[in-house]
Amino acid sequence: MYGAMKDQAVALVRRAVQEDDAGDYAAALQHYVQALDYFAAHLKYEHNPRVRDAIAARLPGYVARAEEIRALLDGSPAPCGPGGDGVAAAATRKKDPRGGGGEDDERASERAKLRAGLHSAIVSEKPNVRWSDVAGLDGAKQALQEAVVLPVRFPQFFTGKRRPWRAFLLYGPPGTGKSYLAKAVATEADSTFFSISSSDLLSKWMGESEKLVANLFEMARENAPSIIFIDEIDSLCGQRGEGNESESSRRVKTELLVQMQGVGHNDDKVLVLAATNTPYALDQAVRRRFDKRIYIPLPDLKARQRMLKVHLGDTPHSLTKSDFESVAHRTDGFSGSDIAVCLKDVLFEPIRKTQDAMFFFRSEDGGGTWTPCGPKQPGAVQTTMEELAAEGMADQITPPPISRTDFDKVLARQRPTVSKAELGVYTRFTREFGEEG
């Protein structure tokens, strides 16, 4: 798939060069921009550093020539400079630069340029996170299923006055799974998924940020059913009238409000999904555009037990059901990310034991593996990990299974990252504006 993107980009560049040499500047500009769009999409998924470097080395030339042509079409002096491979330098051409289509071509090329940056926001590979992978949050999952799954699979359900939800705001403490829930939406929904951050929509050029917002929604309507996910939306739509708010920021919020209102458009198949850790920082008008505002709280006891098991996976352990219950109780107040960090630390405890061990036991029935043990263990041999490795037995050393004491040791130094005072803010916002997830 991604090789096809590169091949298409190369073909477009060759075509652009031919049109450039022939003096058909409007067509050349359009194909340069399209080629850059494909190259950007390919670079996002290309893992070979040599291929990435080769493509990145050529892009500045294509960008430079595209800007030169744009300047010619605008009637301003074109900067002199080298283009990409085979790209003719800016010089006297055989045709009138404006002969390729005038203002319509200029608008089309500008639109293509704006869309080139937004194209990389489309999630083309499913994140492989299922609803069942999200621990707890049953209310939030049900509401999102009603919004993204049912309208696509059962459109006959939504007739008359019954319409799908159009905008969801997920709010709550950091690390509670808001973005993870969005990944589940991207996996489960048979829709085009746009993953957007504030940096994707903010530009240093006057007026371009609003056009990016408008083009984003236009692309979503063209690719409907679609979902626009905006992470940390508060950084894009803070309270209006604040002292540090710029004119550009106000215009972006206004454009976003207009697009979310959907005046003159059929947006029944476009869902806006946003996440924030600071719901009170969100502009009031933007907040009202979200017909569902769902609180994503800290995981409850049942969810914490499940997270512990998920993060342990198939790692050998000796924990019983009561051990999992006890650890889950001790992690009260932990966020999902806190539990993930805790488990990562626990997973390293057997390795630390192995490094510090002074006695090892050799298991004959397990292929002759060496496992750390105490000095009173029958068959214990006084040696170290380094000594065993020096004797050529490094691949035979096996860490012990994870035990309850490993959790006790880690939890003695682990602390939750969300304070009770912070939780009070979310409780108050939920009481005033939101609903439990």
Secondary structure, DSSP 8 states (H G I E B T S, - for coil): -HHHHHHHHHHHHHHHHHHHHHT-HHHHHHHHHHHHHHHHHHHHH---HHHHHHHHHHHHHHHHHHHHHHHHHHTS-------STT---S---SS-GGGGTHHHHHHHHHHHHHHHHHHTTB--S-----GGGS-S-HHHHHHHHHHHTHHHH-GGGS-TT-----EEEEE-STTSSHHHHHHHHHHH--SEEEEE-HHHH--SSTTHHHHHHHHHHHHHHHT-SEEEEETTGGGTSB-TT-TT--HHHHHHHHHHHHHHHTTTS--TTEEEEEEES-GGGB-HHHHHH-SEEEE-----HHHHHHHHHHHHTT--B---HHHHHHHHHHTTT--HHHHHHHHHHHHHHHHHHHHH-SEEEEETTTTSEEEE--TTSTT-EE--HHHHHHTT-GGGB----B-HHHHHHHHTT---SS-HHHHHHHHHHHHHT-EE-
